[in-house]
Amino acid sequence: MPPFLRPGALLLAAAVCTAGQAAEPYPQRPVTLIVPTAAAGGTDTIARLMADALGKQLGQPFVVENKPGANGVLGVEAGARAAPDGYRLLFTYAASVVVNPGLYRKLPYDPVKDLAPIAQIGRGGNLLLVRPDFPARTLDEFVREVKAHPGKYSYCSWGAGSGGHLAMESLKKQAGIDMLHVPYKGTSPCVQDLAGRQVDAAFGDTSSTIELVKAGRVRALANSGPKRLPMLPDVPTMTEAGYPFTTYSWYGLLAPARTPPEIIERLNAAVQKALVDPEVVRRMRELNFDDLPQTTPAQFGAVIRQDLQDWRGLIRSINLSLD
């Protein structure tokens, strides 16, 4: 047998070939972003914006796969159970990762053990909204009015245990007020009924309510985020108004646990570049999500662990459970 066909030579050639393939830069094919919400909502909108930006950064398509249901549990579970190779990632909103563990005794995933943080994407809050004819124009006036009429007023949210529900329960606890909770199956019907004066108040995400505020169909009294919104500069934060709220909403990119560190780092670097891209920044600002902290995977992991602790404390304090 000629030397170049000897078994040892063949094995060496195969090893060299395999090593060459392993050294190829990630990604080598399209990447799927699992989004645990229906299409067209705030999470989906920002997921598609980031998918486009990451595709341009990394040279492969990033495709959104919507997997709504069970308060985000189905989509997060799918992300946690994906193969740890970087080709099926989770793009999600904060509550699905840091609120659900406090609401459900049994979840099919552990957000710390089963998910690897890649990058936090934005930081913000929800707007405290009232119907256009509500007899209050500031948060202090709102608290005084509701306190003077316990049980008279109602508020809606996009479901029991949702961010809107928990934000109002936090305010109720701080201010000592009593309101009826009316849970809906989504943000849109809740806010539409608020504009239609079927309910009195709500916390709503900024991206889907800003136009209603501008049109005067609902009134914004405060923002639960860390700073005032550029498009609503006269609306104070809840903290400024005397009712501290420090557990903010965010979006995030995560991978299944055991995803190779080099893939995590490459994705994080691509996200950081995207978050300073002028077009991405412009679109995020249009969605009233202009607080874009640059986070390492370790820093994002620290945010998740702190939020888990804070939300569990609030949920215990109002004795809320969904199972």
Secondary structure as UniProt FT lines:
FT   HELIX           3..5
FT   HELIX           7..22
FT   STRAND          31..35
FT   TURN            39..40
FT   HELIX           42..58
FT   STRAND          62..66
FT   HELIX           70..72
FT   HELIX           73..81
FT   TURN            84..85
FT   STRAND          88..93
FT   HELIX           94..98
FT   HELIX           100..103
FT   TURN            111..113
FT   STRAND          115..124
FT   STRAND          126..130
FT   TURN            132..133
FT   HELIX           139..148
FT   TURN            150..152
FT   STRAND          154..157
FT   TURN            160..161
FT   HELIX           163..175
FT   STRAND          180..183
FT   HELIX           187..195
FT   TURN            196..197
FT   STRAND          201..205
FT   HELIX           206..214
FT   TURN            215..216
FT   STRAND          219..223
FT   TURN            230..231
FT   TURN            233..234
FT   TURN            238..242
FT   STRAND          249..256
FT   TURN            257..258
FT   HELIX           261..274
FT   TURN            275..276
FT   HELIX           278..286
FT   TURN            287..288
FT   HELIX           297..317
FT   TURN            318..319
//
